[in-house]
Amino acid sequence: MAEIKIEKKKPIWPWIAAVLIIGAIIYYIFAMDHEVQNDSSTEIENSTSAQ
């Protein structure tokens, strides 16, 4: 008779965790890189009036 080797499936959850962590790092870098810095606020007053 032929011998059949049965291998256990390797867990997939470490790959899912790694993808989520890498995705979170990429998202964090993207969000911090494109953050709008609005330190100076300028108010414009319309001095012309229609009479």
PDB file as gemmi writes it, atoms N, CA and C in Angstrom:
CRYST1    1.000    1.000    1.000  90.00  90.00  90.00 P 1                      
ATOM      1  N   MET A   1       0.829  -1.195   0.000  1.00  0.00           N  
ATOM      2  CA  MET A   1       0.000   0.000   0.000  1.00  0.00           C  
ATOM      3  C   MET A   1       0.865   1.246   0.000  1.00  0.00           C  
ATOM      4  N   ALA A   2       0.322   2.275  -0.624  1.00  0.00           N  
ATOM      5  CA  ALA A   2       1.037   3.546  -0.680  1.00  0.00           C  
ATOM      6  C   ALA A   2       0.797   4.328   0.603  1.00  0.00           C  
ATOM      7  N   GLU A   3       1.834   4.994   1.030  1.00  0.00           N  
ATOM      8  CA  GLU A   3       1.712   5.805   2.244  1.00  0.00           C  
ATOM      9  C   GLU A   3       1.305   7.223   1.851  1.00  0.00           C  
ATOM     10  N   ILE A   4       0.267   7.728   2.462  1.00  0.00           N  
ATOM     11  CA  ILE A   4      -0.228   9.075   2.182  1.00  0.00           C  
ATOM     12  C   ILE A   4       0.171   9.978   3.346  1.00  0.00           C  
ATOM     13  N   LYS A   5       0.930  11.004   3.009  1.00  0.00           N  
ATOM     14  CA  LYS A   5       1.339  11.962   4.036  1.00  0.00           C  
ATOM     15  C   LYS A   5       0.297  13.060   4.137  1.00  0.00           C  
ATOM     16  N   ILE A   6      -0.141  13.297   5.332  1.00  0.00           N  
ATOM     17  CA  ILE A   6      -1.133  14.352   5.581  1.00  0.00           C  
ATOM     18  C   ILE A   6      -0.436  15.469   6.347  1.00  0.00           C  
ATOM     19  N   GLU A   7      -0.454  16.652   5.750  1.00  0.00           N  
ATOM     20  CA  GLU A   7       0.160  17.809   6.398  1.00  0.00           C  
ATOM     21  C   GLU A   7      -0.931  18.699   6.973  1.00  0.00           C  
ATOM     22  N   LYS A   8      -0.681  19.183   8.164  1.00  0.00           N  
ATOM     23  CA  LYS A   8      -1.631  20.111   8.774  1.00  0.00           C  
ATOM     24  C   LYS A   8      -1.551  21.445   8.051  1.00  0.00           C  
ATOM     25  N   LYS A   9      -2.695  22.124   7.972  1.00  0.00           N  
ATOM     26  CA  LYS A   9      -2.715  23.448   7.352  1.00  0.00           C  
ATOM     27  C   LYS A   9      -1.986  24.438   8.256  1.00  0.00           C  
ATOM     28  N   LYS A  10      -1.212  25.287   7.620  1.00  0.00           N  
ATOM     29  CA  LYS A  10      -0.523  26.329   8.378  1.00  0.00           C  
ATOM     30  C   LYS A  10      -1.534  27.420   8.713  1.00  0.00           C  
ATOM     31  N   PRO A  11      -1.433  27.998   9.903  1.00  0.00           N  
ATOM     32  CA  PRO A  11      -2.394  29.056  10.271  1.00  0.00           C  
ATOM     33  C   PRO A  11      -2.241  30.288   9.391  1.00  0.00           C  
ATOM     34  N   ILE A  12      -3.365  30.877   9.045  1.00  0.00           N  
ATOM     35  CA  ILE A  12      -3.359  32.050   8.166  1.00  0.00           C  
ATOM     36  C   ILE A  12      -3.439  33.351   8.970  1.00  0.00           C  
ATOM     37  N   TRP A  13      -3.785  33.256  10.252  1.00  0.00           N  
ATOM     38  CA  TRP A  13      -3.977  34.489  11.032  1.00  0.00           C  
ATOM     39  C   TRP A  13      -2.712  35.330  11.173  1.00  0.00           C  
ATOM     40  N   PRO A  14      -1.497  34.763  11.211  1.00  0.00           N  
ATOM     41  CA  PRO A  14      -0.319  35.649  11.263  1.00  0.00           C  
ATOM     42  C   PRO A  14      -0.189  36.502  10.002  1.00  0.00           C  
ATOM     43  N   TRP A  15      -0.547  35.944   8.853  1.00  0.00           N  
ATOM     44  CA  TRP A  15      -0.495  36.709   7.600  1.00  0.00           C  
ATOM     45  C   TRP A  15      -1.524  37.828   7.613  1.00  0.00           C  
ATOM     46  N   ILE A  16      -2.715  37.536   8.136  1.00  0.00           N  
ATOM     47  CA  ILE A  16      -3.756  38.567   8.214  1.00  0.00           C  
ATOM     48  C   ILE A  16      -3.311  39.687   9.155  1.00  0.00           C  
ATOM     49  N   ALA A  17      -2.735  39.328  10.291  1.00  0.00           N  
ATOM     50  CA  ALA A  17      -2.252  40.334  11.244  1.00  0.00           C  
ATOM     51  C   ALA A  17      -1.139  41.181  10.620  1.00  0.00           C  
ATOM     52  N   ALA A  18      -0.232  40.535   9.884  1.00  0.00           N  
ATOM     53  CA  ALA A  18       0.869  41.273   9.260  1.00  0.00           C  
ATOM     54  C   ALA A  18       0.343  42.252   8.214  1.00  0.00           C  
ATOM     55  N   VAL A  19      -0.620  41.823   7.414  1.00  0.00           N  
ATOM     56  CA  VAL A  19      -1.199  42.705   6.392  1.00  0.00           C  
ATOM     57  C   VAL A  19      -1.909  43.882   7.049  1.00  0.00           C  
ATOM     58  N   LEU A  20      -2.641  43.647   8.122  1.00  0.00           N  
ATOM     59  CA  LEU A  20      -3.331  44.737   8.823  1.00  0.00           C  
ATOM     60  C   LEU A  20      -2.342  45.729   9.434  1.00  0.00           C  
ATOM     61  N   ILE A  21      -1.268  45.226  10.004  1.00  0.00           N  
ATOM     62  CA  ILE A  21      -0.278  46.116  10.613  1.00  0.00           C  
ATOM     63  C   ILE A  21       0.423  46.945   9.538  1.00  0.00           C  
ATOM     64  N   ILE A  22       0.813  46.314   8.444  1.00  0.00           N  
ATOM     65  CA  ILE A  22       1.462  47.045   7.355  1.00  0.00           C  
ATOM     66  C   ILE A  22       0.506  48.077   6.767  1.00  0.00           C  
ATOM     67  N   GLY A  23      -0.765  47.700   6.604  1.00  0.00           N  
ATOM     68  CA  GLY A  23      -1.769  48.643   6.097  1.00  0.00           C  
ATOM     69  C   GLY A  23      -1.945  49.829   7.030  1.00  0.00           C  
ATOM     70  N   ALA A  24      -1.939  49.577   8.338  1.00  0.00           N  
ATOM     71  CA  ALA A  24      -2.085  50.664   9.304  1.00  0.00           C  
ATOM     72  C   ALA A  24      -0.886  51.603   9.255  1.00  0.00           C  
ATOM     73  N   ILE A  25       0.312  51.053   9.086  1.00  0.00           N  
ATOM     74  CA  ILE A  25       1.513  51.895   8.994  1.00  0.00           C  
ATOM     75  C   ILE A  25       1.468  52.757   7.744  1.00  0.00           C  
ATOM     76  N   ILE A  26       1.079  52.168   6.618  1.00  0.00           N  
ATOM     77  CA  ILE A  26       0.988  52.929   5.367  1.00  0.00           C  
ATOM     78  C   ILE A  26      -0.075  54.012   5.484  1.00  0.00           C  
ATOM     79  N   TYR A  27      -1.212  53.700   6.079  1.00  0.00           N  
ATOM     80  CA  TYR A  27      -2.267  54.691   6.258  1.00  0.00           C  
ATOM     81  C   TYR A  27      -1.794  55.832   7.160  1.00  0.00           C  
ATOM     82  N   TYR A  28      -1.089  55.500   8.233  1.00  0.00           N  
ATOM     83  CA  TYR A  28      -0.587  56.524   9.153  1.00  0.00           C  
ATOM     84  C   TYR A  28       0.387  57.457   8.448  1.00  0.00           C  
ATOM     85  N   ILE A  29       1.301  56.886   7.664  1.00  0.00           N  
ATOM     86  CA  ILE A  29       2.272  57.703   6.929  1.00  0.00           C  
ATOM     87  C   ILE A  29       1.550  58.591   5.923  1.00  0.00           C  
ATOM     88  N   PHE A  30       0.570  58.036   5.223  1.00  0.00           N  
ATOM     89  CA  PHE A  30      -0.174  58.813   4.231  1.00  0.00           C  
ATOM     90  C   PHE A  30      -0.967  59.932   4.896  1.00  0.00           C  
ATOM     91  N   ALA A  31      -1.608  59.648   6.018  1.00  0.00           N  
ATOM     92  CA  ALA A  31      -2.424  60.651   6.709  1.00  0.00           C  
ATOM     93  C   ALA A  31      -1.546  61.761   7.282  1.00  0.00           C  
ATOM     94  N   MET A  32      -0.396  61.432   7.829  1.00  0.00           N  
ATOM     95  CA  MET A  32       0.474  62.450   8.414  1.00  0.00           C  
ATOM     96  C   MET A  32       1.160  63.273   7.328  1.00  0.00           C  
ATOM     97  N   ASP A  33       1.416  62.657   6.175  1.00  0.00           N  
ATOM     98  CA  ASP A  33       2.095  63.349   5.086  1.00  0.00           C  
ATOM     99  C   ASP A  33       1.183  64.385   4.436  1.00  0.00           C  
ATOM    100  N   HIS A  34      -0.091  64.103   4.370  1.00  0.00           N  
ATOM    101  CA  HIS A  34      -1.031  64.988   3.692  1.00  0.00           C  
ATOM    102  C   HIS A  34      -1.869  65.811   4.660  1.00  0.00           C  
ATOM    103  N   GLU A  35      -1.387  65.955   5.876  1.00  0.00           N  
ATOM    104  CA  GLU A  35      -2.124  66.745   6.863  1.00  0.00           C  
ATOM    105  C   GLU A  35      -1.996  68.224   6.507  1.00  0.00           C  
ATOM    106  N   VAL A  36      -3.130  68.895   6.474  1.00  0.00           N  
ATOM    107  CA  VAL A  36      -3.135  70.318   6.131  1.00  0.00           C  
ATOM    108  C   VAL A  36      -2.793  71.104   7.383  1.00  0.00           C  
ATOM    109  N   GLN A  37      -1.769  71.922   7.278  1.00  0.00           N  
ATOM    110  CA  GLN A  37      -1.376  72.750   8.409  1.00  0.00           C  
ATOM    111  C   GLN A  37      -1.946  74.141   8.197  1.00  0.00           C  
ATOM    112  N   ASN A  38      -2.847  74.513   9.074  1.00  0.00           N  
ATOM    113  CA  ASN A  38      -3.523  75.796   8.974  1.00  0.00           C  
ATOM    114  C   ASN A  38      -3.175  76.608  10.218  1.00  0.00           C  
ATOM    115  N   ASP A  39      -1.916  77.018  10.314  1.00  0.00           N  
ATOM    116  CA  ASP A  39      -1.470  77.771  11.480  1.00  0.00           C  
ATOM    117  C   ASP A  39      -1.935  79.223  11.424  1.00  0.00           C  
ATOM    118  N   SER A  40      -1.959  79.800  10.248  1.00  0.00           N  
ATOM    119  CA  SER A  40      -2.355  81.199  10.134  1.00  0.00           C  
ATOM    120  C   SER A  40      -3.756  81.264   9.535  1.00  0.00           C  
ATOM    121  N   SER A  41      -4.625  81.882  10.265  1.00  0.00           N  
ATOM    122  CA  SER A  41      -5.979  82.063   9.752  1.00  0.00           C  
ATOM    123  C   SER A  41      -6.119  83.525   9.334  1.00  0.00           C  
ATOM    124  N   THR A  42      -6.549  83.730   8.120  1.00  0.00           N  
ATOM    125  CA  THR A  42      -6.666  85.072   7.572  1.00  0.00           C  
ATOM    126  C   THR A  42      -8.140  85.364   7.313  1.00  0.00           C  
ATOM    127  N   GLU A  43      -8.596  86.462   7.860  1.00  0.00           N  
ATOM    128  CA  GLU A  43      -9.970  86.876   7.609  1.00  0.00           C  
ATOM    129  C   GLU A  43      -9.948  88.012   6.598  1.00  0.00           C  
ATOM    130  N   ILE A  44     -10.772  87.883   5.601  1.00  0.00           N  
ATOM    131  CA  ILE A  44     -10.853  88.904   4.560  1.00  0.00           C  
ATOM    132  C   ILE A  44     -12.190  89.624   4.733  1.00  0.00           C  
ATOM    133  N   GLU A  45     -12.074  90.924   4.855  1.00  0.00           N  
ATOM    134  CA  GLU A  45     -13.273  91.738   5.036  1.00  0.00           C  
ATOM    135  C   GLU A  45     -13.560  92.471   3.727  1.00  0.00           C  
ATOM    136  N   ASN A  46     -14.793  92.374   3.296  1.00  0.00           N  
ATOM    137  CA  ASN A  46     -15.210  93.040   2.071  1.00  0.00           C  
ATOM    138  C   ASN A  46     -15.547  94.481   2.427  1.00  0.00           C  
ATOM    139  N   SER A  47     -14.731  95.432   1.998  1.00  0.00           N  
ATOM    140  CA  SER A  47     -14.942  96.838   2.354  1.00  0.00           C  
ATOM    141  C   SER A  47     -15.777  97.585   1.322  1.00  0.00           C  
ATOM    142  N   THR A  48     -16.066  96.947   0.199  1.00  0.00           N  
ATOM    143  CA  THR A  48     -16.898  97.613  -0.791  1.00  0.00           C  
ATOM    144  C   THR A  48     -18.350  97.317  -0.494  1.00  0.00           C  
ATOM    145  N   SER A  49     -19.158  98.359  -0.598  1.00  0.00           N  
ATOM    146  CA  SER A  49     -20.578  98.161  -0.332  1.00  0.00           C  
ATOM    147  C   SER A  49     -21.372  98.668  -1.543  1.00  0.00           C  
ATOM    148  N   ALA A  50     -22.385  97.946  -1.858  1.00  0.00           N  
ATOM    149  CA  ALA A  50     -23.242  98.345  -2.979  1.00  0.00           C  
ATOM    150  C   ALA A  50     -24.281  99.315  -2.456  1.00  0.00           C  
ATOM    151  N   GLN A  51     -24.340 100.517  -3.088  1.00  0.00           N  
ATOM    152  CA  GLN A  51     -25.317 101.503  -2.636  1.00  0.00           C  
ATOM    153  C   GLN A  51     -26.270 101.868  -3.706  1.00  0.00           C  
TER     154      GLN A  51                                                      
END                                                                             
